[in-house]
Amino acid sequence: MRIALAQINPVVGALKKNAALMANTYGEARSAGAGLVIFPELAVTGYPPMDLLLYSGFLQQVERMVTAKLAPLTAGGPAMLLGAPWRFGGALYNCALLLENGAITSVHRKTLLTGCAGFDEHRYFAPSPRQESMQIGGLTAAIAIGEEIWGEHGFYPRQDGGPDPVDELARLDAALLIKLSASPYLYGKHAWHEKNLARLAAKSKTPIIYLNQVGGNDTLIFDGTSLVYNNRGELICRAASFETDLLYVESETLFAPARQQLAPLADNIETIYRALRLGIKDYIAKTGFKSVVLGLSGGLDSAVVAALAVDALGPENVLGLLLPSPYSSSHSVEDAGELAGNLGIRKRVIPIEKPFEAFLDLCNPGGSPLLDLAEENLQARIRGTLIMLVANREGRLVLTTSNKSELSVGYCTLYGDMAGALAVLADIPKTMVYDLAEYINRRQGKEIIPRRTITKPPSAELRPDQKDEDSLPPYRELDPILELYLENNMAPEEIIAQGYNENTVYKVVALVDRSEHKRRQAAPGLQVTSRAFGAERRMPVARGYDYLEGKEE
């Protein structure tokens, strides 16, 4: 039997569009001689549908799409296995439905609901008490949805008290494991998935088909990268990463030695680049927009975001605004203009000196600058207002450019450079932004981002001769501390024990903790690490614990 893995990019909530996409893909697989066509977890609704699942009318439409649009396709054609929310006895389940001969012939209900990454499936779904199998093409197939085969905590064997997946496959007498997934990309995930799936297939002597959704949905980026292992644990097929794909595998190859062993897939800066590019492209398209605007400061972050946006949307859909203030250096304006020319995007220069002076006249006695933090932030807010004006007037979305290092310590301005619809670099540390800039130039084989933009000391240029290091530790020192605190959940004392300067650690932790209110009001940010701000790190704004005191207040 030829099995087709349909790695599709659904739009959350667009039921008619998703059903049409599935029907077209099914038709293509049928023409290619497939006997079974598999779609990802919750393919009908897109993942994650969140509170759409609370509306009975939405669930009724899902049921109509499956029973009236998709199931009839299988009359006289190949079987179809797909993910959809489905109701039984007054409860809603995350299900895999097998469609054959024009009807639903088998249902698997998800047993282990996902509570991580903000998915909160317990809010919507009931768990099934028992793993089940299906008869597909003469094979007994165990079905896994999402994290069922290794547990919510991501370890193998399962560490959540549930049954070992090897034992479960033996109990089900399964000849094949099919895993329907909607697993978002996180840096390092590719190697982790391949290691654990290969281990499970080899230990259980059961071939595995792992099918993953692709595409950007809000802040999440699904990479696809679907995988097929034979019963020896050898990787025999891998679908494209960050692209739709229709992958075919012959069932007999699942039980035969691999003709060639595919090399492991490792994450690198190119992987991050492709993830961000897809995140931008789908966020803009799925929200109904076509074009974006962003401020070009002549600095590194805005240059990298502009280059990503051009690759994702095309230069004709990207507008750069140059908004020099009295403190902007001439080289920053030159670098921003050179970048725009290299990218082939339109640029517009709007000096902010006059509105800035007007505010100084209004708010300062005698109109003389005080050169304080309020005036620094005022410049950023004037820029944010002008960028939003252009966006409103021209129907564009605003891309913000603050990176994760700046957002972590609050080195950003509410209603200023934080204003916008999508924070492209919100999960990218500053040191990795440098790597992205170098990769962009290397990828193009020429200097897209001006060399001076990469090499000059980073500066917000909101006062004379300002440098980031006037307020922050050097990013090469800052970023490792942030990683230990934010991603590894280390207390300051534990970080200091790793060899970091005590005063620096306490300063960084204090800056992070005191900036929570800013991050609550930030634009949604694309997620590529295991601990992105937002759903992955949920801290109270009003709290009474201060690491500097080391005690509850």
Number of C-alpha atoms within 10 A of each C-alpha: 13 19 22 26 28 27 29 24 27 26 24 22 19 13 21 16 15 21 20 15 16 25 16 12 21 27 16 14 24 19 10 12 15 22 19 25 26 28 27 33 29 26 31 30 27 25 29 22 17 16 9 15 18 13 9 10 11 15 19 12 14 21 17 14 18 20 16 13 16 23 23 17 21 19 14 10 19 23 27 26 24 23 27 25 23 20 16 9 5 6 11 18 22 26 25 28 24 23 26 22 16 19 19 19 14 15 19 22 27 25 23 26 24 20 13 12 15 14 17 15 18 12 13 20 22 19 17 16 10 11 19 20 21 20 13 18 15 9 13 16 23 25 25 28 27 25 20 22 27 24 22 17 13 16 13 15 17 17 14 14 8 14 15 16 19 18 11 18 23 14 11 15 14 22 20 26 21 19 25 29 25 26 21 22 26 21 18 16 19 18 13 14 16 19 13 17 24 21 16 23 24 19 13 19 20 26 30 27 26 25 30 28 31 29 30 31 25 20 22 23 28 27 30 30 24 26 23 27 27 26 24 21 26 25 24 18 19 17 22 16 20 25 18 18 20 18 20 20 17 13 17 10 16 24 17 13 14 18 9 10 11 12 7 11 15 13 14 10 17 14 20 18 18 17 25 24 23 26 29 28 20 21 23 22 14 16 12 9 13 18 21 24 26 29 27 29 27 29 24 28 24 24 29 23 27 28 25 24 28 21 17 20 20 17 18 13 16 27 26 24 23 24 23 22 21 16 16 20 15 10 12 21 19 14 22 26 22 16 26 27 13 15 19 15 19 16 20 14 14 14 16 18 15 11 13 19 16 12 15 18 14 11 13 13 10 9 13 11 13 12 11 10 10 9 18 17 18 18 27 23 20 21 26 24 16 17 27 21 13 17 19 12 8 12 14 23 24 24 28 28 28 26 24 26 22 19 24 26 23 19 20 22 21 18 19 21 24 24 24 22 19 24 25 30 27 27 23 23 23 22 17 17 21 17 14 23 27 18 15 21 16 12 12 9 9 11 15 22 26 21 14 14 22 19 10 11 13 17 19 17 21 21 18 11 12 15 15 16 12 10 9 17 15 12 18 11 15 19 20 15 24 24 15 16 19 19 15 13 13 15 16 24 14 13 21 17 10 11 8 16 13 13 9 17 23 18 15 20 21 16 17 21 19 15 17 20 15 19 21 15 12 25 19 20 26 27 29 26 17 18 19 22 24 17 15 16 14 13 14 11 14 9 10 10 12 14 15 12 8 11 9 9 8
